[in-house]
Amino acid sequence: QVRLVESGGGSVQPGGSLRLSCAVSETIFSISAAGWYRQAPEKERELVATVRTSGDTNYADSVKGRFTVSRDNAKNTVFLTMDNLKPEDSAVYYCHLHSPFSNQYWGQGTQVTVSA
């Protein structure tokens, strides 16, 4: 069974930075699109950023220019580097994997809190 384990969440002041990591247990990672979603209290889960196997990336408008998604296929890991964080970025961040067989996998989530 594919497992996704996130790390790197925490609390930071506005303007600060965090780097999230998501380690995937299986080599299916290398042939799958990977990315990050987030869910704030009383809001729906939303896409943050994705990175395809080609390296092509896609970002939500709200994070463009501040967040960077990347992947290391040798380590089955996807990263999210978050700079210039804002209070509205506070949410639980979920790692996501979308295999070429149309299977989707989720991590357990990691909390990011941005406050003064």
NUDO-643873 format. One record per residue: chain; residue in one letter; x, y, z of N, C-alpha, C in turn. Coordinates in steps of 0.02 Angstrom, whole numbers. Example, Ala and Ser with C-alpha at 12.3 -4.5 7.8 and 13.67 -1.06 7.14 Angstrom:
<pt chain="A" resn="a" n_xx="660" n_yy="-284" n_zz="390" ca_xx="615" ca_yy="-225" ca_zz="390" c_xx="660" c_yy="-165" c_zz="390"/>
<pt chain="A" resn="s" n_xx="642" n_yy="-112" n_zz="354" ca_xx="684" ca_yy="-53" ca_zz="357" c_xx="645" c_yy="2" c_zz="394"/>
//
This chain:
<pt chain="A" resn="q" n_xx="42" n_yy="-59" n_zz="0" ca_xx="0" ca_yy="0" ca_zz="0" c_xx="44" c_yy="62" c_zz="0"/>
<pt chain="A" resn="v" n_xx="25" n_yy="111" n_zz="-40" ca_xx="63" ca_yy="172" ca_zz="-46" c_xx="51" c_yy="216" c_zz="16"/>
<pt chain="A" resn="r" n_xx="105" n_yy="238" n_zz="47" ca_xx="100" ca_yy="283" ca_zz="104" c_xx="136" c_yy="348" c_zz="89"/>
<pt chain="A" resn="l" n_xx="104" n_yy="403" n_zz="111" ca_xx="133" ca_yy="469" ca_zz="102" c_xx="142" c_yy="499" c_zz="172"/>
<pt chain="A" resn="v" n_xx="202" n_yy="519" n_zz="188" ca_xx="217" ca_yy="545" ca_zz="255" c_xx="244" c_yy="615" c_zz="248"/>
<pt chain="A" resn="e" n_xx="206" n_yy="663" n_zz="274" ca_xx="226" ca_yy="734" ca_zz="271" c_xx="266" c_yy="753" c_zz="332"/>
<pt chain="A" resn="s" n_xx="307" n_yy="804" n_zz="323" ca_xx="344" ca_yy="833" ca_zz="379" c_xx="360" c_yy="905" c_zz="362"/>
<pt chain="A" resn="g" n_xx="378" n_yy="944" n_zz="413" ca_xx="401" ca_yy="1012" ca_zz="401" c_xx="351" c_yy="1067" c_zz="419"/>
<pt chain="A" resn="g" n_xx="292" n_yy="1048" n_zz="440" ca_xx="244" ca_yy="1099" ca_zz="460" c_xx="264" c_yy="1132" c_zz="526"/>
<pt chain="A" resn="g" n_xx="227" n_yy="1184" n_zz="544" ca_xx="241" ca_yy="1218" ca_zz="607" c_xx="212" c_yy="1287" c_zz="608"/>
<pt chain="A" resn="s" n_xx="236" n_yy="1326" n_zz="656" ca_xx="213" ca_yy="1395" ca_zz="664" c_xx="268" c_yy="1443" c_zz="644"/>
<pt chain="A" resn="v" n_xx="247" n_yy="1497" n_zz="611" ca_xx="295" ca_yy="1547" ca_zz="587" c_xx="261" c_yy="1614" c_zz="585"/>
<pt chain="A" resn="q" n_xx="300" n_yy="1666" n_zz="590" ca_xx="273" ca_yy="1734" ca_zz="586" c_xx="262" c_yy="1754" c_zz="513"/>
<pt chain="A" resn="p" n_xx="217" n_yy="1801" n_zz="502" ca_xx="207" ca_yy="1826" ca_zz="434" c_xx="273" c_yy="1849" c_zz="403"/>
<pt chain="A" resn="g" n_xx="282" n_yy="1831" n_zz="339" ca_xx="344" ca_yy="1846" ca_zz="305" c_xx="396" c_yy="1791" c_zz="311"/>
<pt chain="A" resn="g" n_xx="383" n_yy="1742" n_zz="354" ca_xx="430" ca_yy="1688" ca_zz="364" c_xx="425" c_yy="1634" c_zz="311"/>
<pt chain="A" resn="s" n_xx="465" n_yy="1582" n_zz="320" ca_xx="469" ca_yy="1528" ca_zz="271" c_xx="464" c_yy="1460" c_zz="305"/>
<pt chain="A" resn="l" n_xx="437" n_yy="1412" n_zz="268" ca_xx="437" ca_yy="1342" ca_zz="289" c_xx="448" c_yy="1299" c_zz="228"/>
<pt chain="A" resn="r" n_xx="473" n_yy="1238" n_zz="241" ca_xx="481" ca_yy="1190" ca_zz="187" c_xx="448" c_yy="1125" c_zz="207"/>
<pt chain="A" resn="l" n_xx="398" n_yy="1105" n_zz="170" ca_xx="364" ca_yy="1041" ca_zz="181" c_xx="396" c_yy="987" c_zz="139"/>
<pt chain="A" resn="s" n_xx="398" n_yy="927" n_zz="167" ca_xx="422" ca_yy="868" ca_zz="130" c_xx="370" c_yy="813" c_zz="134"/>
<pt chain="A" resn="c" n_xx="368" n_yy="773" n_zz="82" ca_xx="321" ca_yy="716" ca_zz="81" c_xx="359" c_yy="656" c_zz="52"/>
<pt chain="A" resn="a" n_xx="370" n_yy="607" n_zz="94" ca_xx="405" ca_yy="546" ca_zz="72" c_xx="353" c_yy="493" c_zz="53"/>
<pt chain="A" resn="v" n_xx="361" n_yy="465" n_zz="-5" ca_xx="315" ca_yy="414" ca_zz="-31" c_xx="347" c_yy="346" c_zz="-27"/>
<pt chain="A" resn="s" n_xx="308" n_yy="297" n_zz="-5" ca_xx="337" ca_yy="232" ca_zz="11" c_xx="353" c_yy="188" c_zz="-49"/>
<pt chain="A" resn="e" n_xx="324" n_yy="204" n_zz="-107" ca_xx="331" ca_yy="160" ca_zz="-165" c_xx="361" c_yy="197" c_zz="-225"/>
<pt chain="A" resn="t" n_xx="391" n_yy="159" n_zz="-269" ca_xx="423" ca_yy="190" ca_zz="-327" c_xx="373" c_yy="214" c_zz="-379"/>
<pt chain="A" resn="i" n_xx="308" n_yy="201" n_zz="-366" ca_xx="257" ca_yy="228" ca_zz="-411" c_xx="262" c_yy="304" c_zz="-412"/>
<pt chain="A" resn="f" n_xx="294" n_yy="332" n_zz="-362" ca_xx="303" ca_yy="405" ca_zz="-359" c_xx="334" c_yy="431" c_zz="-423"/>
<pt chain="A" resn="s" n_xx="383" n_yy="396" n_zz="-449" ca_xx="421" ca_yy="422" ca_zz="-507" c_xx="380" c_yy="428" c_zz="-570"/>
<pt chain="A" resn="i" n_xx="323" n_yy="394" n_zz="-573" ca_xx="281" ca_yy="397" ca_zz="-634" c_xx="215" c_yy="433" c_zz="-620"/>
<pt chain="A" resn="s" n_xx="211" n_yy="466" n_zz="-563" ca_xx="149" ca_yy="498" ca_zz="-541" c_xx="157" c_yy="574" c_zz="-535"/>
<pt chain="A" resn="a" n_xx="103" n_yy="609" n_zz="-548" ca_xx="101" ca_yy="680" ca_zz="-532" c_xx="96" c_yy="686" c_zz="-456"/>
<pt chain="A" resn="a" n_xx="129" n_yy="736" n_zz="-428" ca_xx="128" ca_yy="745" ca_zz="-355" c_xx="114" c_yy="818" c_zz="-340"/>
<pt chain="A" resn="g" n_xx="91" n_yy="830" n_zz="-279" ca_xx="78" ca_yy="899" ca_zz="-262" c_xx="51" c_yy="908" c_zz="-192"/>
<pt chain="A" resn="w" n_xx="25" n_yy="967" n_zz="-181" ca_xx="1" ca_yy="987" ca_zz="-115" c_xx="-67" c_yy="1021" c_zz="-120"/>
<pt chain="A" resn="y" n_xx="-109" n_yy="1004" n_zz="-72" ca_xx="-173" ca_yy="1037" ca_zz="-61" c_xx="-173" c_yy="1064" c_zz="10"/>
<pt chain="A" resn="r" n_xx="-220" n_yy="1107" n_zz="24" ca_xx="-227" ca_yy="1132" ca_zz="93" c_xx="-300" c_yy="1142" c_zz="109"/>
<pt chain="A" resn="q" n_xx="-314" n_yy="1139" n_zz="175" ca_xx="-383" ca_yy="1149" ca_zz="198" c_xx="-381" c_yy="1189" c_zz="262"/>
<pt chain="A" resn="a" n_xx="-411" n_yy="1247" n_zz="259" ca_xx="-418" ca_yy="1290" ca_zz="318" c_xx="-484" c_yy="1274" c_zz="353"/>
<pt chain="A" resn="p" n_xx="-491" n_yy="1292" n_zz="417" ca_xx="-553" ca_yy="1277" ca_zz="453" c_xx="-614" c_yy="1305" c_zz="416"/>
<pt chain="A" resn="e" n_xx="-665" n_yy="1264" n_zz="410" ca_xx="-729" ca_yy="1283" ca_zz="380" c_xx="-722" c_yy="1301" c_zz="306"/>
<pt chain="A" resn="k" n_xx="-669" n_yy="1280" n_zz="274" ca_xx="-660" ca_yy="1291" ca_zz="203" c_xx="-648" c_yy="1225" c_zz="168"/>
<pt chain="A" resn="e" n_xx="-660" n_yy="1224" n_zz="102" ca_xx="-648" ca_yy="1164" ca_zz="64" c_xx="-573" c_yy="1156" c_zz="50"/>
<pt chain="A" resn="r" n_xx="-554" n_yy="1093" n_zz="39" ca_xx="-485" ca_yy="1080" ca_zz="21" c_xx="-472" c_yy="1110" c_zz="-48"/>
<pt chain="A" resn="e" n_xx="-413" n_yy="1142" n_zz="-55" ca_xx="-397" ca_yy="1175" ca_zz="-117" c_xx="-327" c_yy="1156" c_zz="-141"/>
<pt chain="A" resn="l" n_xx="-318" n_yy="1158" n_zz="-206" ca_xx="-253" ca_yy="1144" ca_zz="-236" c_xx="-205" c_yy="1201" c_zz="-220"/>
<pt chain="A" resn="v" n_xx="-144" n_yy="1183" n_zz="-201" ca_xx="-91" ca_yy="1232" ca_zz="-190" c_xx="-42" c_yy="1230" c_zz="-249"/>
<pt chain="A" resn="a" n_xx="-15" n_yy="1171" n_zz="-262" ca_xx="36" ca_yy="1165" ca_zz="-315" c_xx="44" c_yy="1092" c_zz="-335"/>
<pt chain="A" resn="t" n_xx="60" n_yy="1082" n_zz="-398" ca_xx="74" ca_yy="1014" ca_zz="-422" c_xx="136" c_yy="1015" c_zz="-466"/>
<pt chain="A" resn="v" n_xx="169" n_yy="956" n_zz="-469" ca_xx="226" ca_yy="948" ca_zz="-513" c_xx="219" c_yy="881" c_zz="-549"/>
<pt chain="A" resn="r" n_xx="221" n_yy="884" n_zz="-615" ca_xx="215" ca_yy="824" ca_zz="-656" c_xx="282" c_yy="786" c_zz="-659"/>
<pt chain="A" resn="t" n_xx="280" n_yy="727" n_zz="-688" ca_xx="341" ca_yy="689" ca_zz="-696" c_xx="390" c_yy="725" c_zz="-742"/>
<pt chain="A" resn="s" n_xx="363" n_yy="767" n_zz="-787" ca_xx="406" ca_yy="806" ca_zz="-833" c_xx="441" c_yy="863" c_zz="-798"/>
<pt chain="A" resn="g" n_xx="417" n_yy="879" n_zz="-737" ca_xx="443" ca_yy="937" ca_zz="-702" c_xx="400" c_yy="998" c_zz="-709"/>
<pt chain="A" resn="d" n_xx="350" n_yy="995" n_zz="-753" ca_xx="303" ca_yy="1051" ca_zz="-761" c_xx="265" c_yy="1062" c_zz="-695"/>
<pt chain="A" resn="t" n_xx="256" n_yy="1125" n_zz="-679" ca_xx="223" ca_yy="1142" ca_zz="-616" c_xx="160" c_yy="1184" c_zz="-628"/>
<pt chain="A" resn="n" n_xx="117" n_yy="1183" n_zz="-578" ca_xx="56" ca_yy="1222" ca_zz="-580" c_xx="43" c_yy="1248" c_zz="-509"/>
<pt chain="A" resn="y" n_xx="22" n_yy="1311" n_zz="-504" ca_xx="12" ca_yy="1342" ca_zz="-439" c_xx="-56" c_yy="1377" c_zz="-435"/>
<pt chain="A" resn="a" n_xx="-83" n_yy="1378" n_zz="-375" ca_xx="-141" ca_yy="1420" ca_zz="-363" c_xx="-119" c_yy="1492" c_zz="-368"/>
<pt chain="A" resn="d" n_xx="-164" n_yy="1535" n_zz="-392" ca_xx="-147" ca_yy="1606" ca_zz="-401" c_xx="-124" c_yy="1637" c_zz="-335"/>
<pt chain="A" resn="s" n_xx="-153" n_yy="1615" n_zz="-280" ca_xx="-139" ca_yy="1646" ca_zz="-215" c_xx="-67" c_yy="1633" c_zz="-191"/>
<pt chain="A" resn="v" n_xx="-33" n_yy="1583" n_zz="-220" ca_xx="34" ca_yy="1567" ca_zz="-196" c_xx="88" c_yy="1578" c_zz="-248"/>
<pt chain="A" resn="k" n_xx="68" n_yy="1597" n_zz="-308" ca_xx="118" ca_yy="1607" ca_zz="-361" c_xx="169" c_yy="1660" c_zz="-340"/>
<pt chain="A" resn="g" n_xx="232" n_yy="1645" n_zz="-353" ca_xx="286" ca_yy="1691" ca_zz="-336" c_xx="309" c_yy="1685" c_zz="-264"/>
<pt chain="A" resn="r" n_xx="273" n_yy="1647" n_zz="-223" ca_xx="293" ca_yy="1637" ca_zz="-153" c_xx="309" c_yy="1564" c_zz="-137"/>
<pt chain="A" resn="f" n_xx="275" n_yy="1518" n_zz="-169" ca_xx="284" ca_yy="1447" ca_zz="-155" c_xx="319" c_yy="1414" c_zz="-215"/>
<pt chain="A" resn="t" n_xx="358" n_yy="1363" n_zz="-200" ca_xx="392" ca_yy="1324" ca_zz="-252" c_xx="383" c_yy="1250" c_zz="-237"/>
<pt chain="A" resn="v" n_xx="356" n_yy="1214" n_zz="-286" ca_xx="349" ca_yy="1141" ca_zz="-279" c_xx="405" c_yy="1108" c_zz="-319"/>
<pt chain="A" resn="s" n_xx="432" n_yy="1054" n_zz="-291" ca_xx="486" ca_yy="1018" ca_zz="-325" c_xx="483" c_yy="945" c_zz="-305"/>
<pt chain="A" resn="r" n_xx="520" n_yy="904" n_zz="-342" ca_xx="520" ca_yy="833" ca_zz="-328" c_xx="590" c_yy="804" c_zz="-336"/>
<pt chain="A" resn="d" n_xx="603" n_yy="751" n_zz="-298" ca_xx="665" ca_yy="713" ca_zz="-304" c_xx="646" c_yy="640" c_zz="-315"/>
<pt chain="A" resn="n" n_xx="648" n_yy="618" n_zz="-377" ca_xx="625" ca_yy="551" ca_zz="-392" c_xx="671" c_yy="497" c_zz="-362"/>
<pt chain="A" resn="a" n_xx="734" n_yy="514" n_zz="-353" ca_xx="780" ca_yy="465" ca_zz="-323" c_xx="762" c_yy="451" c_zz="-250"/>
<pt chain="A" resn="k" n_xx="730" n_yy="499" n_zz="-218" ca_xx="711" ca_yy="492" ca_zz="-148" c_xx="636" c_yy="484" c_zz="-138"/>
<pt chain="A" resn="n" n_xx="599" n_yy="479" n_zz="-194" ca_xx="525" ca_yy="472" ca_zz="-189" c_xx="495" c_yy="526" c_zz="-144"/>
<pt chain="A" resn="t" n_xx="517" n_yy="588" n_zz="-155" ca_xx="496" ca_yy="642" ca_zz="-111" c_xx="475" c_yy="703" c_zz="-151"/>
<pt chain="A" resn="v" n_xx="422" n_yy="735" n_zz="-127" ca_xx="400" ca_yy="799" ca_zz="-155" c_xx="405" c_yy="852" c_zz="-101"/>
<pt chain="A" resn="f" n_xx="424" n_yy="912" n_zz="-121" ca_xx="435" ca_yy="967" ca_zz="-75" c_xx="390" c_yy="1026" c_zz="-91"/>
<pt chain="A" resn="l" n_xx="377" n_yy="1066" n_zz="-40" ca_xx="344" ca_yy="1130" ca_zz="-50" c_xx="381" c_yy="1182" c_zz="-9"/>
<pt chain="A" resn="t" n_xx="415" n_yy="1227" n_zz="-43" ca_xx="450" ca_yy="1281" ca_zz="-10" c_xx="405" c_yy="1342" c_zz="-10"/>
<pt chain="A" resn="m" n_xx="391" n_yy="1367" n_zz="50" ca_xx="343" ca_yy="1422" ca_zz="58" c_xx="380" c_yy="1482" c_zz="87"/>
<pt chain="A" resn="d" n_xx="382" n_yy="1535" n_zz="48" ca_xx="413" ca_yy="1598" ca_zz="69" c_xx="361" c_yy="1653" c_zz="76"/>
<pt chain="A" resn="n" n_xx="380" n_yy="1705" n_zz="113" ca_xx="335" ca_yy="1762" ca_zz="123" c_xx="266" c_yy="1738" c_zz="144"/>
<pt chain="A" resn="l" n_xx="264" n_yy="1697" n_zz="194" ca_xx="200" ca_yy="1669" ca_zz="216" c_xx="154" c_yy="1722" c_zz="246"/>
<pt chain="A" resn="k" n_xx="90" n_yy="1712" n_zz="235" ca_xx="38" ca_yy="1758" ca_zz="257" c_xx="-9" c_yy="1721" c_zz="304"/>
<pt chain="A" resn="p" n_xx="-44" n_yy="1757" n_zz="347" ca_xx="-92" ca_yy="1724" ca_zz="392" c_xx="-143" c_yy="1681" c_zz="354"/>
<pt chain="A" resn="e" n_xx="-162" n_yy="1704" n_zz="295" ca_xx="-212" ca_yy="1666" ca_zz="256" c_xx="-184" c_yy="1601" c_zz="228"/>
<pt chain="A" resn="d" n_xx="-119" n_yy="1589" n_zz="235" ca_xx="-90" ca_yy="1525" ca_zz="215" c_xx="-98" c_yy="1472" c_zz="269"/>
<pt chain="A" resn="s" n_xx="-121" n_yy="1492" n_zz="327" ca_xx="-131" ca_yy="1444" ca_zz="382" c_xx="-182" c_yy="1392" c_zz="363"/>
<pt chain="A" resn="a" n_xx="-163" n_yy="1329" n_zz="370" ca_xx="-207" ca_yy="1274" ca_zz="350" c_xx="-171" c_yy="1208" c_zz="365"/>
<pt chain="A" resn="v" n_xx="-208" n_yy="1154" n_zz="357" ca_xx="-177" ca_yy="1088" ca_zz="356" c_xx="-157" c_yy="1074" c_zz="283"/>
<pt chain="A" resn="y" n_xx="-95" n_yy="1058" n_zz="273" ca_xx="-69" ca_yy="1045" ca_zz="206" c_xx="-64" c_yy="969" c_zz="195"/>
<pt chain="A" resn="y" n_xx="-91" n_yy="948" n_zz="138" ca_xx="-93" ca_yy="877" ca_zz="122" c_xx="-52" c_yy="863" c_zz="59"/>
<pt chain="A" resn="c" n_xx="-11" n_yy="812" n_zz="63" ca_xx="25" ca_yy="788" ca_zz="5" c_xx="-22" c_yy="744" c_zz="-36"/>
<pt chain="A" resn="h" n_xx="-15" n_yy="747" n_zz="-102" ca_xx="-60" ca_yy="711" ca_zz="-147" c_xx="-20" c_yy="679" c_zz="-203"/>
<pt chain="A" resn="l" n_xx="-40" n_yy="618" n_zz="-221" ca_xx="-8" ca_yy="582" ca_zz="-276" c_xx="-62" c_yy="558" c_zz="-324"/>
<pt chain="A" resn="h" n_xx="-53" n_yy="569" n_zz="-387" ca_xx="-101" ca_yy="548" ca_zz="-438" c_xx="-64" c_yy="503" c_zz="-488"/>
<pt chain="A" resn="s" n_xx="-78" n_yy="438" n_zz="-483" ca_xx="-41" ca_yy="391" ca_zz="-525" c_xx="-68" c_yy="390" c_zz="-596"/>
<pt chain="A" resn="p" n_xx="-29" n_yy="364" n_zz="-644" ca_xx="-54" ca_yy="359" ca_zz="-713" c_xx="-110" c_yy="308" c_zz="-720"/>
<pt chain="A" resn="f" n_xx="-124" n_yy="270" n_zz="-667" ca_xx="-179" ca_yy="221" ca_zz="-668" c_xx="-242" c_yy="251" c_zz="-636"/>
<pt chain="A" resn="s" n_xx="-241" n_yy="317" n_zz="-627" ca_xx="-297" ca_yy="355" ca_zz="-600" c_xx="-309" c_yy="342" c_zz="-526"/>
<pt chain="A" resn="n" n_xx="-260" n_yy="313" n_zz="-491" ca_xx="-265" ca_yy="307" ca_zz="-418" c_xx="-240" c_yy="371" c_zz="-386"/>
<pt chain="A" resn="q" n_xx="-273" n_yy="389" n_zz="-331" ca_xx="-252" ca_yy="448" ca_zz="-294" c_xx="-236" c_yy="429" c_zz="-223"/>
<pt chain="A" resn="y" n_xx="-184" n_yy="460" n_zz="-196" ca_xx="-162" ca_yy="445" ca_zz="-129" c_xx="-151" c_yy="510" c_zz="-91"/>
<pt chain="A" resn="w" n_xx="-165" n_yy="508" n_zz="-26" ca_xx="-159" ca_yy="567" ca_zz="16" c_xx="-116" c_yy="553" c_zz="77"/>
<pt chain="A" resn="g" n_xx="-80" n_yy="605" n_zz="99" ca_xx="-46" ca_yy="601" ca_zz="163" c_xx="-93" c_yy="617" c_zz="219"/>
<pt chain="A" resn="q" n_xx="-67" n_yy="615" n_zz="279" ca_xx="-109" ca_yy="626" ca_zz="338" c_xx="-118" c_yy="700" c_zz="354"/>
<pt chain="A" resn="g" n_xx="-78" n_yy="742" n_zz="324" ca_xx="-84" ca_yy="814" ca_zz="334" c_xx="-34" c_yy="840" c_zz="385"/>
<pt chain="A" resn="t" n_xx="-13" n_yy="902" n_zz="375" ca_xx="32" ca_yy="935" ca_zz="422" c_xx="9" c_yy="1008" c_zz="430"/>
<pt chain="A" resn="q" n_xx="6" n_yy="1031" n_zz="492" ca_xx="-21" ca_yy="1097" ca_zz="507" c_xx="31" c_yy="1151" c_zz="494"/>
<pt chain="A" resn="v" n_xx="8" n_yy="1203" n_zz="461" ca_xx="48" ca_yy="1264" ca_zz="451" c_xx="9" c_yy="1322" c_zz="481"/>
<pt chain="A" resn="t" n_xx="40" n_yy="1357" n_zz="527" ca_xx="8" ca_yy="1414" ca_zz="560" c_xx="51" c_yy="1476" c_zz="551"/>
<pt chain="A" resn="v" n_xx="21" n_yy="1528" n_zz="525" ca_xx="57" ca_yy="1591" ca_zz="514" c_xx="24" c_yy="1645" c_zz="555"/>
<pt chain="A" resn="s" n_xx="59" n_yy="1669" n_zz="606" ca_xx="30" ca_yy="1721" ca_zz="649" c_xx="85" c_yy="1761" c_zz="682"/>
<pt chain="A" resn="a" n_xx="68" n_yy="1823" n_zz="700" ca_xx="117" ca_yy="1868" ca_zz="731" c_xx="128" c_yy="1850" c_zz="804"/>
//
